């Protein structure tokens, strides 16, 4: 493994893979991932990619749907970039050889999802779009000699100079049990959001907000973290892990019923079951709280079973595995799904630290507003991956790039009693702490589930923050705690991320998008602003562009 690259890309979802692929045309790339290369939200995405490809549709229509779903917090220039550059990225992907589903006449088969007023969702393999698109791009990545895969390396910190320039990262290689110090002229964080910090989530277990917390600790501004999108429909069955039931299922005509047999979305919104996700999730939560059963039903009884099986083979197979007949009805409940906010960046993915970029779910580009429009995430990855690489080239030409000086070889380390395994720079891994990490994570999940779920209030948020403070004290006063110990840092990342979510929600004294506060149940024009959190500073806000 090298220790110097032109580009360091952290994360192997679509944002990371596509950035690495585009960057490899201009230099060497180190592609660093926490686990396996296929462990990402992109890989698990079922619904599809939103981009205008029908001659009867227009980018302006996609723009309008995105702005409406974002509840007044979308930045217009960023949305304009997404809807106008997105179609070209799709054409490029198809030109590479990616096959999307087509109709019998050979035209792209377009789906309809929540918040969209027109069919514009491209899909592949029925409900396997994320897996097929991510796998396709991964195959292109593997063909590039200038891309080196660096799996099983967990990001620990950013290397930032006194001139506020990022020149690399420190990671822990769990496979080789050693520190890895990697240098790069450009560093791109594409390591996802924080959905898995919740107990009930559709995310891979690795998506716990480490990248967001690490960027915050390095001095980046974190924006709009109070907005956590809960997907309305994830399978809810005792003993089974939540499994996403795509928005596209409702797009094909499935209905929602409460346990009394009432179709409760009728009249709740002009689009009924296809209302934006925040509306549907809150309505389901209301039904669950009233009936105290933990779920409602998504009914497909009235749909053609053969079409259901062919259009949604992945979901159908998972339902069979769980002992559920998808062609009848599915017990569903909301689950944490998408981090709407993240690391603040400009329209090229550049952060406030020189040489450091963000792309994908970790990035707050201003596109999502207070609530992400369905299937906008994958196209955002592709559009902004290109903008990151183009901007980095301008930096290189201007002479402002970081200088990735060699940091020398990093040896495997030596044993030092109970303190764990040390590297030359002092980073260590205490594997006993690794055993404790699971219990610590469950406790953080309990706190955010209880106080920062779909419905929140000021008293609960303050209590949750107090419990996080107590948990931090317990952690830092324990004999196993060390700032240079990997699992100690991972535990602290959980606390930092949970605190960012809850403090942002406490600051925003209104309900907007996917943040609902029962003590402030309405939108307040005074809060039509983005929240900004910087380490060592009180929460600030910025105007919507």
Secondary structure, 3 states (H helix, E strand, C coil): CCCEEEEEEECCCHHHHHHHHHHCCCCCEEEECCCCCCCCHHHHCCCCEECCCCCCCCHHHHHHHHHHHCCCCCCHHHHHHHHHHHHHHHHHHHHHCCCCCECCCCCECEECCCCCCCCCEECCCCCCHHHHHHHHHHHHHHCCCCEEEECCEEEEEEEECCCCEEEEEEEEECCCCEEEEEEEEEEEECCCCCHHHCCCECCCCCCCCHHHHHHHHHCCCEECCCCEEEEEEEECCCCCCCCECCHHHHHCCCEEECCCCCCCCECCECCHHHCCHHHHHHHHHHHHHHHCCCCEEEECCCCCHHHHHHHCHHHHHHHHHCCCCCCCEEEEEEEEEEECCEEECCCCCECCCECEEECCCCEECCCCCCCCCCCCHHHHHHHHHHHHHHHHHHHHHHCCCCCCCCCCCCCCCEECHHHCEECCCCCEECHHHHHHHHHHHHHHHHHHHHHCCCEECHHHHHHHHHHHHHHHHHHHCCCCCCCCEHHHHHHHHHHHHHHHHHHHHHHCCCCECCEEECCECCCCHHHCEEEEECCCCCCEEEECC
